[in-house]
Amino acid sequence: MKEKNLDFDKVIDRRHTDSLKYDFAVKRGKPADVLPLWVADMDFMTSSLVIDAIEKRVKHGIYGYTESGEGYFAAVAGWMKHRHNWDVKESWMVRTPGVVFALAMAVKACTREGDAVMIQQPVYYPFSEVIRDNRRELVSSDLKLGEDGKYHIDFTDFENKIVENEVKLFILCSPHNPVSRVWTREELLTLGEICEKHHVTVVSDEIHEDFVFGDRKHTVFAALKKKFEEFTITCTSPAKTFNLAGLQVSNIFIPNEELRRRFRGQIAAAGYSQLNAVALTACEAAYRYGDVWYEALMDYLAGNIAYMKEYLERELPEIRMIDPEGTYLVWLDFGGLHLSDDELENLIVEKAKLWLDAGTMFGPVGSGFERVNIACPRQTLERAFSQLKAAIRG
């Protein structure tokens, strides 16, 4: 079987497909003509081999209740072993319709109303939502932007916040969205040992695990030490890697039997059981046949990052790009423009006609920043930054 979808320069019109990214600007308070680089899906067609598998499944014509077979787990486990050197067991796996759903189930399974849950802002904003919406107390040990242009963990603050607030659960973002850090083995070990010491359960959102650039390597948190397995819920999904978010499929790994029982109990209480039949097919095909497409994608994304960095340094030096170590989401510091958050939003949306994710969505420490999704054809990025330059210089 030969991969056919390797032209990432091809612009595919996503309008009028009920695309959240392209078709709902006005309903979400944006001008109709904004260019969207916000929500984290890609403007690339997925692997042709995944499409072939989906088409075969669809042509069968019966879409009844569907479970995953041995081939499904073998494909998932093979990817985890090959890409991340992680040996998973089938008994650990719980399938959910998404990672955010899994985060909410974990909050319910591991804490009670009023309990404190720790995050590290600026961080993916649904983390805050699933904590507050379930009436838990949000505690943040904010990441610190160092003089080296990278975000760092304040481990003293992290441990103090756990003790002072009697934190029961920590939601880790690894690789980190939006600051694009790929945490080192040493950083993760330190976090894990603090959580182990204070009996804090860890939910590790590793949905961006396949997006790591340069000589960096993603480290599965639960695989660091055998003891870490006992208090960790690991969230994975092909949704970001293969642009399958709309199909809603995630694989959650929970080695601890009691923790897994409580997690499954919350899913049952929510009334959820089998996954979407097409989602199961797509996930298995992606992990089994998607290597060629994925490798080509990573090369293209690296090129987009290089283009963006060079353009900003040459044309808009007052905007600082936090060099991405992972994910396809780039964190931009607009502090050099000396604008308030409202003024920055007006510049981005009304003048540049761009739809980005404002930094304040990721927590107060995101003030003055914007998150940009660079998983799009190069000409889309070129157009976006041309519009941004015209808005700033005009």
C-alpha positions in Angstrom: 0.0 0.0 0.0 1.4 3.4 -1.0 0.7 6.6 0.8 -0.9 9.2 -1.6 -1.5 12.2 0.7 2.0 13.8 1.0 1.3 17.2 -0.6 1.1 19.4 2.5 1.4 22.5 0.3 -2.1 21.8 -1.1 -4.7 24.2 0.2 -8.0 22.4 0.9 -11.1 24.5 1.2 -12.7 23.6 4.6 -15.4 26.2 4.5 -19.0 25.0 4.3 -18.1 21.6 5.9 -19.4 22.6 9.4 -15.7 23.1 10.4 -15.4 24.6 13.9 -12.2 26.3 12.7 -13.6 27.9 9.5 -17.4 28.1 9.7 -18.2 29.5 13.1 -16.4 32.8 13.2 -19.4 35.0 13.3 -21.2 32.8 15.9 -18.1 33.1 18.1 -17.9 36.9 17.8 -15.3 37.2 15.1 -15.6 38.9 11.7 -16.6 36.6 8.9 -13.4 37.2 6.9 -10.8 36.2 9.6 -8.1 33.7 8.7 -8.2 31.1 11.5 -5.1 29.7 13.1 -6.6 28.9 16.4 -8.2 25.5 17.3 -5.7 22.6 17.3 -6.7 20.7 14.2 -4.7 20.6 11.0 -5.5 21.8 7.5 -4.0 18.7 6.0 -5.8 15.7 4.7 -5.0 12.6 6.8 -3.2 9.6 5.5 -4.7 8.0 2.4 -4.4 4.6 4.1 -6.5 5.8 6.9 -9.1 7.1 4.4 -9.0 3.8 2.6 -9.8 1.9 5.9 -12.6 4.3 6.7 -14.1 4.0 3.2 -14.1 0.2 3.5 -15.8 0.3 6.8 -18.4 2.8 5.6 -19.2 0.8 2.5 -20.2 -2.1 4.7 -23.4 -0.1 5.4 -24.1 -1.3 8.9 -23.0 0.9 11.7 -24.1 -1.0 14.8 -22.5 -1.2 18.3 -18.8 -1.9 17.8 -16.0 -3.0 20.1 -12.3 -3.0 19.4 -10.7 -6.4 18.7 -7.2 -7.7 19.2 -5.9 -5.9 16.1 -6.8 -2.6 17.6 -4.8 -3.0 20.7 -1.9 -4.5 18.7 -1.8 -1.4 16.5 -1.9 1.0 19.5 0.6 -1.0 21.5 2.9 -1.3 18.5 2.9 2.5 18.0 3.6 3.2 21.7 6.5 0.7 21.7 8.0 1.8 18.4 7.6 5.5 18.9 7.9 5.9 22.7 9.6 2.7 23.9 6.6 2.1 26.2 5.2 -1.4 26.8 1.5 -1.2 27.5 -0.9 -3.9 28.6 -4.3 -4.4 27.2 -5.8 -4.6 30.6 -4.6 -1.0 31.3 -6.5 0.5 28.3 -9.7 2.4 28.6 -11.1 4.0 25.4 -12.8 7.4 25.6 -14.2 9.8 23.1 -11.5 12.3 23.8 -8.8 13.4 26.2 -10.8 16.3 27.7 -13.6 13.8 28.5 -11.0 11.6 30.1 -9.7 14.6 32.2 -13.2 15.2 33.5 -13.6 11.6 34.4 -10.3 11.6 36.2 -11.2 14.7 38.2 -14.5 12.9 39.2 -12.7 9.6 39.9 -9.8 10.9 42.0 -11.2 13.9 43.9 -14.3 15.1 45.7 -16.1 18.5 45.4 -13.9 21.2 47.0 -10.6 19.2 46.6 -7.7 21.0 45.1 -6.4 20.1 41.6 -3.0 21.4 40.4 -2.2 22.6 36.9 0.8 24.6 35.5 -0.4 27.8 33.7 -0.2 29.0 31.0 -1.8 25.7 30.0 -4.5 24.3 27.7 -7.7 26.0 28.9 -10.0 23.0 29.2 -7.8 21.9 32.2 -9.3 24.8 34.1 -12.8 24.2 32.8 -13.0 20.5 33.9 -11.7 21.5 37.4 -14.0 24.4 37.9 -17.1 22.9 36.2 -16.8 19.9 38.6 -16.6 22.3 41.6 -13.0 21.5 42.5 -10.5 24.1 43.6 -8.0 25.2 40.9 -4.4 25.6 42.0 -1.7 26.7 39.6 2.0 26.4 40.0 2.8 28.8 37.1 5.6 28.1 34.7 8.4 30.7 34.6 9.8 32.1 31.4 13.5 32.2 31.8 16.2 34.4 30.3 17.0 31.5 28.0 13.6 32.0 26.3 12.2 28.7 27.7 9.6 28.0 30.3 10.7 26.2 33.5 9.1 24.5 36.4 9.5 26.1 39.8 9.7 22.9 41.8 9.8 24.6 45.2 6.6 26.5 44.4 5.1 23.2 43.0 5.7 21.3 46.2 4.7 24.2 48.4 1.4 24.6 46.6 0.7 20.9 47.0 1.3 21.0 50.7 -0.5 24.3 51.4 -3.6 23.4 49.4 -3.7 19.6 50.1 -3.7 18.9 46.4 -5.2 15.6 45.5 -4.7 15.5 41.7 -2.1 17.1 39.3 -2.9 17.4 35.6 0.4 17.3 33.6 0.6 18.6 30.0 3.4 16.7 28.3 4.5 18.0 25.7 3.2 21.3 27.0 0.5 23.2 25.2 0.9 26.2 24.6 4.5 26.8 25.6 5.8 23.9 23.5 8.2 22.4 26.1 9.2 18.8 25.8 10.0 18.0 29.5 13.2 16.3 30.1 13.5 13.0 31.9 15.0 14.8 34.9 12.2 17.4 35.1 9.5 14.7 35.0 11.3 12.6 37.6 11.4 15.5 40.0 7.7 16.2 39.4 6.9 12.5 39.9 8.9 12.1 43.1 7.1 15.2 44.6 3.7 13.7 43.7 4.7 10.3 45.0 5.9 11.8 48.3 2.6 13.7 48.9 0.3 11.0 47.5 -0.9 13.1 44.5 -2.5 11.3 41.6 -1.2 12.4 38.2 -3.2 12.7 35.0 -0.6 13.0 32.2 -2.1 14.5 29.0 0.3 13.2 26.3 -1.9 13.8 23.3 1.0 15.8 21.6 3.6 13.0 22.3 4.3 12.5 18.6 5.2 16.1 17.9 8.8 16.5 19.1 11.4 18.4 17.1 15.2 18.3 16.8 17.1 15.8 19.0 14.5 16.0 21.8 12.6 13.0 22.9 9.2 12.6 24.5 9.4 10.6 27.8 6.2 8.8 28.9 5.7 9.9 32.5 4.3 6.6 33.8 7.3 4.7 32.3 9.9 6.6 34.3 9.6 4.5 37.4 7.5 1.4 38.3 6.0 3.3 41.2 4.8 6.1 38.9 2.5 3.6 37.2 0.5 3.1 40.4 -0.7 6.8 40.6 -0.8 7.8 36.9 -3.5 8.0 34.3 -1.9 8.5 30.9 -4.0 10.1 28.1 -3.1 9.3 24.5 -4.9 9.7 21.2 -4.2 9.6 17.4 -6.4 12.7 17.1 -3.7 15.3 16.9 -1.1 13.1 15.2 -3.3 12.1 12.3 -5.9 14.9 12.3 -8.8 12.8 13.5 -10.2 15.0 16.2 -13.7 15.0 14.8 -13.9 11.2 15.0 -13.4 11.3 18.8 -11.1 8.5 19.9 -8.6 8.3 22.8 -6.7 5.6 24.5 -6.2 6.0 28.3 -3.8 3.8 30.1 -4.2 3.1 33.8 -2.0 0.4 35.3 -3.4 0.6 38.8 -6.5 -1.6 39.0 -8.3 0.3 41.7 -7.7 3.7 39.9 -8.9 2.1 36.7 -12.0 0.8 38.4 -12.9 4.2 39.7 -12.2 5.8 36.3 -14.4 3.3 34.5 -17.1 3.9 37.1 -17.3 7.5 36.2 -17.6 6.7 32.5 -20.4 4.3 33.3 -22.1 7.0 35.4 -21.9 9.4 32.5 -23.8 6.8 30.4 -21.0 6.1 27.9 -19.9 2.8 26.6 -18.7 1.8 23.1 -16.7 4.2 20.8 -17.8 5.3 17.4 -17.3 2.4 14.9 -15.5 4.6 12.3 -13.2 6.1 15.0 -12.0 2.6 16.0 -11.2 1.8 12.4 -9.4 5.1 11.8 -7.3 4.7 15.0 -6.2 1.2 14.2 -5.3 2.1 10.6 -3.4 5.2 11.6 -1.2 3.4 14.0 -0.7 0.4 11.7 -0.1 2.2 8.4 0.5 5.9 9.1 4.3 6.0 9.5 5.2 7.4 6.1 2.5 10.1 6.3 3.5 11.0 9.8 7.3 11.3 9.0 6.5 13.6 6.0 4.2 15.7 8.2 6.9 16.2 10.8 9.3 17.4 8.1 6.8 19.9 6.8 5.9 21.2 10.3 9.6 21.7 11.0 9.8 23.8 7.8 6.8 25.9 8.9 8.5 26.6 12.2 11.7 27.6 10.5 9.9 29.9 8.1 8.0 31.6 10.9 11.1 32.1 13.1 13.0 33.6 10.2 10.1 35.9 9.1 9.6 37.3 12.6 13.3 37.9 13.2 13.5 39.7 9.8 10.2 41.5 9.5 8.7 41.7 13.0 11.5 41.6 15.6 9.3 43.1 18.3 7.4 39.8 18.4 9.3 37.0 20.1 8.7 33.4 19.2 9.1 30.9 22.1 11.1 28.2 20.2 8.9 25.2 19.9 10.3 21.9 21.2 7.1 20.1 20.6 3.4 20.3 19.4 2.4 22.3 16.3 1.2 25.2 18.4 3.6 28.2 18.7 3.5 30.6 21.6 4.2 34.2 20.6 5.2 37.1 22.9 3.7 40.4 21.7 5.0 42.3 24.8 7.3 44.3 22.5 4.3 46.1 21.1 3.3 47.5 24.6 -0.4 46.9 24.1 -3.1 46.0 26.6 -4.8 42.6 26.1 -7.8 44.4 24.6 -5.6 46.4 22.3 -3.8 43.3 21.2 -7.0 41.4 20.5 -8.2 44.4 18.4 -4.9 44.4 16.5 -5.1 40.6 15.8 -8.8 40.3 15.0 -10.0 43.6 13.6 -6.8 44.9 11.9 -4.9 41.8 10.9 -8.1 39.8 10.4 -6.6 36.8 12.1 -8.2 34.4 14.6 -5.7 33.2 17.1 -6.0 32.0 20.7 -5.4 34.9 23.0 -2.9 34.1 25.7 -5.2 35.0 28.6 -7.3 32.0 27.7 -4.5 29.9 29.1 -4.4 31.7 32.5 -3.5 35.2 33.7 0.2 34.6 33.0 -0.6 34.3 29.3 -1.3 38.1 29.1 0.5 39.6 26.1 0.8 36.3 24.3 -1.0 34.6 21.4 -1.0 30.9 20.4 -0.7 30.2 16.7 -1.5 26.8 15.0 1.1 26.3 12.3 -0.3 23.0 11.0 -1.4 24.5 7.6 0.1 25.0 4.1 3.0 27.3 4.0 1.1 29.9 1.9 -1.5 30.1 4.7 1.2 31.0 7.1 2.7 33.5 4.6 -0.7 35.2 4.2 -1.3 35.3 8.0 2.0 37.0 8.8 1.7 39.3 5.8 -1.6 40.5 7.3 -0.1 40.8 10.7 2.8 42.9 9.4 0.5 45.2 7.5 -1.6 45.7 10.6 1.4 46.6 12.8 3.2 48.7 10.3 0.1 50.3 8.9 
